[in-house]
């Protein structure tokens, strides 16, 4: 497990060990490509990775006063959500290709399919991750390496709590984990849920812009100030 907060990382590791897992923690900021690569390649050399889930992500966007994310905030979101995930998978991918087995799972969002006007950088990062994952899936399929992209809606998490607004059809983390696990076992290219919101997100680009704006009016939001 990789994280940049030692207290939270240790707590998650302790929870995992309590249910029988063996853990190894790396105190790394995902934006530090060299440190991240060194930790992951070292781990893979000792414990060949069969399943990689790139789940790290942050949210930024419109504030309560109406101001949109600034350029520094936008760059931070894209560096972590998109570039961090790409750096993560490329540290593990060479070993999987050599062993001719493995499954990479990239956690994107329904915002990749239906961008959020209150979170442009977040939407862009998740759209980029979806596109990258779909292309990579086709590229490495002949080598028996699998790639799936998860596109969830609202899931109970610390990040979701910074999203101040409606959370339609929000589900708990255990329920989301079961849906993801089922999709991985079936090697689904895109694991989207909840189903009806996933379908609406898929077809939303076909609607006129004014219809989309009207339909999403009730789910506009702002992000909590950092530190809340």
C-alpha positions in Angstrom: 0.0 0.0 0.0 1.3 3.4 -0.9 0.3 6.7 0.7 1.8 10.0 1.8 0.1 10.3 5.2 2.0 8.0 7.6 -0.8 8.0 10.2 -3.6 7.1 7.8 -1.3 4.6 5.9 -0.5 2.8 9.2 -4.1 2.7 10.2 -5.2 1.1 6.9 -2.4 -1.4 7.1 -3.4 -2.3 10.6 -7.0 -2.8 9.5 -5.8 -5.0 6.6 -3.6 -7.1 8.9 -6.5 -7.5 11.3 -8.5 -9.5 8.7 -5.5 -11.7 7.7 -3.6 -9.7 5.1 0.1 -9.3 4.8 1.0 -5.7 4.1 4.0 -3.7 3.0 3.7 0.1 3.1 5.5 2.7 1.0 5.4 6.3 2.2 5.4 8.0 -1.2 3.8 10.9 -2.8 2.4 9.7 -6.2 3.8 12.9 -7.8 7.3 11.7 -7.0 7.7 9.4 -10.0 11.2 8.2 -9.2 10.4 7.2 -5.5 7.1 5.6 -6.6 8.8 3.6 -9.3 11.6 2.4 -7.0 9.2 1.2 -4.4 6.9 -0.6 -6.8 9.5 -2.2 -9.0 11.3 -3.4 -5.8 8.1 -4.9 -4.5 7.3 -6.6 -7.8 10.8 -8.1 -7.9 10.1 -9.8 -4.5 6.4 -10.4 -4.8 5.3 -10.6 -8.5 2.1 -8.6 -8.8 -0.9 -10.4 -10.3 -3.5 -7.7 -9.6 -2.8 -4.0 -9.5 -5.6 -1.5 -8.5 -4.7 2.1 -9.1 -7.2 3.9 -6.9 -5.5 7.0 -5.6 -7.4 10.2 -6.4 -8.2 13.7 -5.3 -11.0 16.1 -6.0 -10.9 19.9 -6.6 -13.3 22.3 -8.2 -15.7 25.1 -7.6 -15.7 26.7 -4.2 -18.7 27.9 -2.1 -18.1 31.5 -3.3 -18.4 30.4 -6.9 -14.7 30.6 -7.8 -13.5 27.7 -9.9 -10.3 25.7 -9.3 -7.1 27.6 -10.0 -4.3 26.4 -12.3 -2.3 25.0 -9.4 -5.3 23.0 -8.2 -6.1 21.8 -11.6 -2.5 20.6 -12.2 -2.4 18.8 -8.9 -5.6 16.9 -9.7 -4.2 15.8 -13.1 -0.8 14.9 -11.7 -2.2 12.6 -9.1 -5.3 11.2 -10.7 -3.9 10.7 -14.2 -0.1 10.9 -14.3 0.2 9.1 -10.9 -1.9 6.2 -12.1 0.1 6.0 -15.3 3.4 6.0 -13.4 2.0 3.4 -11.1 1.0 0.9 -13.8 4.2 1.4 -15.8 6.2 0.4 -12.8 4.4 -3.0 -12.7 3.5 -3.5 -16.4 6.9 -4.8 -17.6 6.9 -7.6 -15.1 3.4 -8.6 -16.0 4.3 -8.6 -19.7 7.3 -10.7 -19.1 5.4 -13.2 -17.0 2.5 -13.1 -19.5 -0.1 -12.7 -16.8 -1.7 -10.0 -14.6 -4.6 -7.7 -14.3 -4.4 -3.9 -14.1 -7.5 -2.0 -12.7 -7.7 1.8 -13.1 -10.3 3.6 -11.0 -11.9 6.3 -13.1 -15.4 7.8 -12.6 -18.7 8.4 -14.3 -17.4 11.9 -14.7 -15.1 10.5 -17.4 -18.3 9.9 -19.4 -20.4 12.9 -18.3 -18.0 15.7 -17.3 -18.8 17.7 -14.2 -19.0 21.5 -14.8 -18.0 22.1 -11.1 -14.9 19.9 -11.4 -13.2 20.3 -14.9 -9.8 19.0 -13.9 -11.2 16.0 -12.1 -13.4 15.2 -15.1 -10.5 15.6 -17.5 -8.2 13.4 -15.3 -10.8 10.6 -15.2 -11.6 10.9 -18.9 -7.9 10.6 -19.7 -7.6 7.5 -17.4 -10.6 5.8 -19.1 -9.1 6.5 -22.6 -5.7 5.3 -21.6 -7.0 2.2 -20.0 -9.1 1.2 -23.0 -6.2 1.7 -25.4 -3.8 -0.2 -23.1 -6.3 -3.1 -22.8 -6.1 -3.6 -26.5 -2.4 -3.1 -26.7 -1.4 -5.7 -24.1 -4.2 -8.3 -24.6 -2.0 -10.5 -26.9 0.4 -10.8 -24.0 -2.3 -12.2 -21.7 -2.3 -9.0 -19.5 -5.7 -7.7 -18.7 -6.8 -4.1 -18.1 -10.2 -2.9 -16.7 -11.4 0.6 -15.9 -13.8 1.2 -13.1 -16.3 4.0 -13.5 -18.2 4.4 -10.3 -20.8 6.9 -9.2 -20.9 8.2 -5.6 -19.2 5.9 -3.1 -18.9 6.6 0.6 -15.3 7.8 1.2 -13.3 10.7 2.7 -13.1 12.3 -0.8 -16.8 12.1 -1.3 -17.3 14.0 1.9 -15.5 17.0 0.4 -18.2 17.1 -2.3 -20.8 19.5 -0.8 -24.0 18.8 -2.6 -26.4 16.0 -3.5 -24.9 12.4 -3.7 -27.6 10.6 -5.7 -27.6 6.8 -5.4 -24.5 6.8 -3.2 -23.4 3.4 -2.1 -21.2 2.1 0.6 -17.6 1.1 0.0 -18.2 -2.6 0.7 -20.9 -2.7 -1.9 -18.7 -0.9 -4.4 -15.9 -3.4 -3.7 -18.2 -6.3 -4.4 -19.2 -4.8 -7.8 -15.6 -4.1 -8.7 -14.5 -7.6 -7.7 -17.3 -9.1 -9.8 -16.2 -7.1 -12.8 -12.6 -8.0 -12.4 -13.4 -11.7 -12.2 -15.3 -11.4 -15.5 -12.5 -9.3 -17.1 -15.0 -6.5 -18.0 -13.4 -3.7 -19.9 -15.4 -1.1 -18.1 -16.9 -1.7 -14.6 -19.6 1.1 -14.4 -22.1 1.5 -11.6 -24.8 2.1 -10.4 -26.1 0.6 -13.6 -28.8 3.2 -14.5 -26.4 6.2 -13.9 -23.8 4.4 -16.0 -26.2 4.0 -18.9 -27.3 7.6 -18.6 -23.6 8.7 -18.6 -22.9 6.7 -21.7 -25.7 8.3 -23.7 -25.5 11.8 -22.2 -23.2 13.1 -25.1 -26.1 12.4 -27.5 -28.4 14.9 -25.7 -28.6 18.6 -26.6 -26.5 20.8 -24.3 -29.6 22.5 -22.7 -31.1 19.1 -21.8 -27.9 18.0 -20.1 -27.7 21.3 -18.2 -31.3 21.0 -17.1 -30.9 17.4 -16.0 -27.8 18.0 -14.0 -29.0 21.2 -12.3 -29.9 19.4 -9.1 -26.5 17.8 -8.7 -24.3 20.9 -8.9 -21.9 21.1 -6.0 -18.9 22.8 -4.5 -15.8 21.4 -2.8 -15.0 21.9 0.9 -12.1 24.1 1.7 -8.8 22.2 2.2 -8.5 21.1 5.8 -12.2 20.6 6.4 
